[in-house]
Amino acid sequence: MKIEIVKSDNPNWIVNAQFADILKYNGINSPEDLWNLSGESVKKFLKERGTERAFLKTPDGGQIETYIKRYLPLPFKEYYKSFISLKPIFKFGAIHEWQAIVNFHSKNIPTMQPIAAGILKDGKNINITLGITDYKRASDLFASGISKNQKLQLIKKIAKLAGKMHSEQFAHQDFYLVHLFVTNKESLVLPIDLQRLLMGKQFSKRWQIKDLAQLLYSAKDYISNPEILLFWKIYTSLTDPKLFDDKKFIKKIQAKAARIKNRSDRKKKRKND
């Protein structure tokens, strides 16, 4: 599905035509207006990034739930680290996530609905998306003890999502079950938090392995070996059938998942000490 963008004289202000009237109705006509919109803090893992929930009024007297992500300019230390390590720096942010969401929709991969995004004069950047309602996280569904048939159906859907995503050269980089929302009505699996998505030429087997390892790590307590095999059969049929018997590739995924577990265990230990 193609997202129609409103034509604007401000190249730093991007608006989804579907929500243009609602934004104007709420007095949001620029990145600055959006930045100054007050909401309820949801999470703030880094000083450079925070997320808020806000409700916008609609012309018909209703309201919509939205989520706003604010990003400060990339700290100098990140450029310095890139320079001394000779590694390229990936400039993730609100505009990058907007582009990621739009690209997902263009490839018919369900995800969040983008509303608007913008860059302020001081380098701050911001985006706003429509809230996803009536859903459960895939992690919660697996943990809740769903029926065998429901579990198999969910595994198949996640395998198809991962296969489609990677076949289109998208790497999520935070591909844990907690970031997969499953709608109660349509049973669609929606990946969220696309701010670190790698696309096109940025995609490589390294990131493919990372995604699969993150997924394996977050699902390891809920799925059996036959269910992993089911996932792998569907996934490889959509990406590269040769991978199905590629033991070297499989071992790399398992090794990466083990490193994620070790890192997670160390963090838990430090927190408890």
C-alpha positions as CSV (number, residue, x, y, z in Angstrom):
1,M,0.0,0.0,0.0
2,K,1.5,3.3,-1.0
3,I,1.4,6.2,1.5
4,E,0.3,9.4,-0.2
5,I,2.4,12.4,1.0
6,V,1.0,15.9,1.1
7,K,2.8,18.4,-1.0
8,S,4.4,21.1,1.1
9,D,6.7,24.1,0.8
10,N,8.6,22.9,3.8
11,P,10.9,20.0,2.8
12,N,11.5,19.2,6.5
13,W,7.8,18.5,7.2
14,I,6.3,15.2,5.8
15,V,2.6,14.5,6.2
16,N,0.5,11.4,5.4
17,A,-2.5,12.8,3.4
18,Q,-4.8,10.5,5.3
19,F,-4.2,12.4,8.5
20,A,-3.6,16.0,7.1
21,D,-7.0,17.3,8.2
22,I,-6.7,15.9,11.7
23,L,-3.2,17.5,12.1
24,K,-4.6,20.9,11.0
25,Y,-7.6,20.5,13.3
26,N,-5.2,20.1,16.2
27,G,-3.0,23.1,15.1
28,I,-0.1,20.9,14.0
29,N,1.3,22.5,10.9
30,S,5.1,22.2,11.3
31,P,7.8,20.1,13.1
32,E,7.9,22.7,15.8
33,D,4.1,22.4,16.4
34,L,4.5,18.6,16.7
35,W,7.5,18.9,19.0
36,N,5.6,21.2,21.4
37,L,2.6,18.8,21.6
38,S,2.4,17.5,25.1
39,G,1.7,13.9,25.8
40,E,2.2,11.1,28.4
41,S,5.7,9.7,28.6
42,V,5.9,6.0,27.6
43,K,9.6,5.3,27.5
44,K,13.0,7.0,27.4
45,F,15.9,4.6,27.2
46,L,18.4,7.2,26.0
47,K,18.9,10.8,26.6
48,E,18.7,11.3,22.8
49,R,15.3,9.6,22.4
50,G,11.9,9.5,24.1
51,T,8.4,8.4,23.3
52,E,5.1,9.9,24.3
53,R,1.5,9.0,23.8
54,A,-0.9,11.8,22.8
55,F,-4.6,11.9,21.8
56,L,-5.6,14.0,18.8
57,K,-9.1,15.3,18.4
58,T,-10.9,14.5,15.1
59,P,-13.3,16.9,13.3
60,D,-16.2,14.5,14.0
61,G,-15.8,14.9,17.7
62,G,-13.8,11.8,18.4
63,Q,-10.1,11.2,19.0
64,I,-7.2,9.0,17.9
65,E,-4.4,7.6,20.0
66,T,-0.9,8.4,18.7
67,Y,2.7,7.9,19.6
68,I,5.3,10.6,19.2
69,K,9.1,9.9,19.0
70,R,11.5,12.7,19.7
71,Y,15.2,12.6,18.8
72,L,17.9,15.0,19.7
73,P,20.8,15.5,17.2
74,L,23.3,12.6,17.3
75,P,26.0,13.3,20.0
76,F,29.5,14.2,18.9
77,K,30.8,11.0,20.6
78,E,29.1,8.9,18.1
79,Y,30.9,10.6,15.2
80,Y,34.1,10.3,17.1
81,K,33.6,6.6,17.8
82,S,32.9,6.1,14.1
83,F,36.1,8.0,13.1
84,I,38.5,6.1,15.4
85,S,36.9,2.7,14.6
86,L,36.8,3.3,10.9
87,K,33.2,2.0,10.9
88,P,30.4,3.8,9.1
89,I,27.9,5.6,11.2
90,F,24.2,4.9,10.7
91,K,22.1,8.0,11.3
92,F,18.9,6.5,12.8
93,G,16.1,8.8,13.8
94,A,12.6,10.0,13.2
95,I,12.9,10.5,9.5
96,H,14.7,7.2,9.1
97,E,11.9,5.4,10.8
98,W,9.3,7.3,8.7
99,Q,11.1,6.0,5.6
100,A,11.3,2.5,7.0
101,I,7.5,2.5,7.7
102,V,6.7,3.8,4.3
103,N,8.9,1.2,2.7
104,F,7.2,-1.6,4.6
105,H,3.8,-0.4,3.4
106,S,5.1,-0.2,-0.2
107,K,6.1,-3.9,0.1
108,N,2.8,-4.9,1.7
109,I,4.4,-5.7,5.1
110,P,2.0,-4.6,7.8
111,T,3.3,-2.2,10.4
112,M,2.5,1.1,12.1
113,Q,0.5,3.8,10.3
114,P,2.7,6.9,9.8
115,I,1.1,10.3,10.4
116,A,3.8,12.9,10.1
117,A,7.6,13.5,10.6
118,G,9.8,16.5,10.6
119,I,13.2,18.0,11.3
120,L,13.5,21.2,13.4
121,K,16.0,24.0,12.6
122,D,18.3,22.9,15.5
123,G,18.6,19.3,14.2
124,K,16.0,17.8,16.5
125,N,13.7,15.4,14.6
126,I,10.3,13.9,15.4
127,N,7.6,11.5,14.0
128,I,4.1,10.6,15.0
129,T,2.3,7.3,14.3
130,L,-1.2,6.0,14.8
131,G,-1.5,3.9,17.9
132,I,-2.1,0.2,17.4
133,T,-5.2,-1.0,19.4
134,D,-6.7,-4.3,20.2
135,Y,-3.5,-6.4,20.1
136,K,-1.3,-8.7,22.1
137,R,2.5,-8.9,22.0
138,A,3.7,-12.2,20.4
139,S,5.8,-12.7,23.5
140,D,2.7,-12.6,25.8
141,L,0.8,-14.9,23.5
142,F,3.5,-17.6,23.6
143,A,3.8,-17.2,27.4
144,S,0.1,-17.4,28.0
145,G,-0.2,-21.0,26.9
146,I,-2.2,-20.7,23.7
147,S,-3.5,-23.8,22.1
148,K,-1.3,-26.0,19.9
149,N,-3.0,-25.0,16.7
150,Q,-2.9,-21.2,17.6
151,K,0.8,-21.6,18.4
152,L,1.5,-23.3,15.1
153,Q,-0.4,-20.6,13.2
154,L,1.5,-17.9,15.0
155,I,4.8,-19.5,14.2
156,K,3.9,-19.7,10.5
157,K,2.9,-16.1,10.4
158,I,6.1,-14.9,12.1
159,A,8.1,-17.1,9.7
160,K,6.3,-15.6,6.7
161,L,6.9,-12.1,8.1
162,A,10.6,-12.7,8.7
163,G,11.0,-14.3,5.3
164,K,9.2,-11.4,3.5
165,M,11.1,-8.8,5.4
166,H,14.5,-10.3,4.7
167,S,13.7,-11.1,1.1
168,E,13.0,-7.4,0.6
169,Q,16.4,-6.7,2.2
170,F,15.0,-5.2,5.5
171,A,16.9,-6.0,8.7
172,H,15.0,-4.9,11.9
173,Q,17.9,-5.1,14.3
174,D,15.6,-5.4,17.3
175,F,13.6,-8.4,16.2
176,Y,12.4,-9.8,19.5
177,L,8.9,-11.2,20.1
178,V,8.1,-8.2,22.3
179,H,8.3,-6.0,19.2
180,L,5.8,-8.1,17.3
181,F,2.2,-7.0,17.8
182,V,-0.6,-9.5,16.9
183,T,-4.0,-7.9,16.3
184,N,-6.9,-9.7,17.9
185,K,-9.3,-9.2,15.1
186,E,-7.3,-9.9,11.9
187,S,-4.5,-11.9,13.6
188,L,-1.9,-9.8,11.7
189,V,1.6,-9.7,13.0
190,L,2.9,-6.2,13.0
191,P,6.6,-5.4,13.6
192,I,7.0,-2.1,15.5
193,D,10.0,0.1,16.4
194,L,11.6,0.4,13.0
195,Q,13.9,3.3,13.9
196,R,17.0,1.1,13.4
197,L,15.9,-0.7,10.3
198,L,18.6,-1.4,7.7
199,M,17.5,-1.3,4.1
200,G,18.8,-2.1,0.7
201,K,22.6,-2.0,0.4
202,Q,22.9,-1.8,4.2
203,F,21.3,-5.3,4.4
204,S,23.7,-8.2,4.7
205,K,23.9,-11.8,6.1
206,R,25.4,-10.3,9.3
207,W,22.1,-8.4,10.0
208,Q,20.0,-11.3,8.8
209,I,21.7,-13.6,11.4
210,K,21.3,-10.9,14.1
211,D,17.5,-10.7,13.4
212,L,17.1,-14.5,13.5
213,A,19.2,-14.8,16.6
214,Q,17.2,-12.2,18.4
215,L,14.0,-14.0,17.4
216,L,15.4,-17.4,18.5
217,Y,16.5,-16.0,21.8
218,S,13.2,-14.5,22.7
219,A,11.2,-17.6,21.6
220,K,13.5,-20.3,23.0
221,D,11.5,-20.9,26.2
222,Y,8.2,-21.4,24.3
223,I,9.0,-23.5,21.2
224,S,10.2,-27.0,20.5
225,N,12.7,-28.2,18.0
226,P,10.0,-29.5,15.6
227,E,8.4,-26.0,15.8
228,I,11.8,-24.4,15.1
229,L,12.1,-26.6,12.1
230,L,8.6,-25.6,10.8
231,F,9.7,-21.9,11.1
232,W,13.0,-22.6,9.3
233,K,11.3,-24.5,6.5
234,I,8.8,-21.6,5.8
235,Y,11.5,-18.9,6.3
236,T,14.1,-20.4,3.9
237,S,11.4,-21.1,1.3
238,L,10.9,-17.3,1.1
239,T,14.5,-16.2,1.3
240,D,16.9,-18.9,0.1
241,P,16.0,-22.6,0.1
242,K,19.8,-23.5,0.2
243,L,19.9,-22.1,3.7
244,F,17.7,-24.9,5.0
245,D,20.7,-27.3,5.1
246,D,23.4,-24.7,5.6
247,K,24.8,-25.9,8.9
248,K,27.4,-23.1,9.0
249,F,24.7,-20.4,8.7
250,I,22.5,-22.2,11.3
251,K,25.4,-22.4,13.8
252,K,26.1,-18.7,13.4
253,I,22.5,-18.0,14.4
254,Q,22.7,-20.3,17.4
255,A,26.0,-18.8,18.5
256,K,24.7,-15.2,18.2
257,A,21.6,-16.2,20.2
258,A,23.9,-17.7,22.9
259,R,25.8,-14.4,23.1
260,I,22.6,-12.5,23.5
261,K,21.6,-14.8,26.3
262,N,25.0,-14.4,28.0
263,R,24.8,-10.6,27.8
264,S,21.2,-10.6,29.1
265,D,22.2,-12.9,32.0
266,R,25.1,-10.6,32.9
267,K,22.8,-7.5,33.0
268,K,20.3,-9.3,35.2
269,K,23.1,-10.4,37.6
270,R,24.4,-6.8,37.8
271,K,20.9,-5.5,38.5
272,N,20.4,-8.1,41.3
273,D,23.7,-7.5,42.9
